[in-house]
Amino acid sequence: MSLFVDLVLFIRFYIDLFIDYLFSFYYESQRQYISKPQNPLIIESATSLAKKISEKQVTSEEVVRAFIERIKEVDGILNALVDSRFDEAIKEAKVIDKNIAEGKINTETFKEKPFLGVPFTTKESTACKGMKSTYGLICRKDATATEDADIVSLLKRSGGILLGVTNIPILNMWQETKNLVYGTTNNPYNSTRTVGGSSGGEASIIAACGSPFGIGNINLCQSSVSM
């Protein structure tokens, strides 16, 4: 029996190789490439950016604008961000920079707000006031959130600046980030491959250096556990 199982696995392995090779002729012709990051700020971690902002090595506005430009640069290929608030994010960054310059923000403030001035994103199913909240459902295509989810509220209180929300599968229930409202989100390393799900929009935009950090979640035993 063991020999039979080994034989089946062996045959399956080479069938998979053959199918991958065969279909690669089509998929490789469809493949698109995102550009390499040029701005060194967008390859920094969220904690590193927070430290640099607190030490006045860089302004929050510079950081926010850098990530906005990167999103505009790559999202035509990725289709990761589904709703944005770029103008509001820049305004919030300017206020933070002004307060830092005027000495209204001290060491204690940075301890209370560890991500002060750092932009972030979150999946569309995590409510953000005024942002799209469709859950990937056509019947909710015009729905917007009326208030922030607790985790979004906490991040904002920690000084984070929301850039926008990212794509999800329908009701977060599939292993591919695709729905009839926004379409499919692509993998930044190979645009012909899936980014998985349900936090595929977040995975895609963060991997492409379009956001320094974000919110995803996983459903366990019918309860949502945020990460």
Secondary structure as GFF3:
##gff-version 3
##sequence-region A 1 227
A	DSSP	alpha_helix	2	30	.	.	.	ID=ss1
A	DSSP	three_ten_helix	40	43	.	.	.	ID=ss2
A	DSSP	alpha_helix	46	54	.	.	.	ID=ss3
A	DSSP	alpha_helix	60	78	.	.	.	ID=ss4
A	DSSP	beta_strand	81	84	.	.	.	ID=ss5
A	DSSP	alpha_helix	86	101	.	.	.	ID=ss6
A	DSSP	alpha_helix	107	112	.	.	.	ID=ss7
A	DSSP	beta_strand	119	123	.	.	.	ID=ss8
A	DSSP	three_ten_helix	138	140	.	.	.	ID=ss9
A	DSSP	alpha_helix	150	157	.	.	.	ID=ss10
A	DSSP	beta_strand	161	166	.	.	.	ID=ss11
A	DSSP	three_ten_helix	170	172	.	.	.	ID=ss12
A	DSSP	beta_strand	178	179	.	.	.	ID=ss13
A	DSSP	beta_strand	183	184	.	.	.	ID=ss14
A	DSSP	alpha_helix	200	207	.	.	.	ID=ss15
A	DSSP	beta_strand	214	215	.	.	.	ID=ss16
A	DSSP	beta_strand	217	220	.	.	.	ID=ss17
A	DSSP	beta_strand	223	226	.	.	.	ID=ss18
###
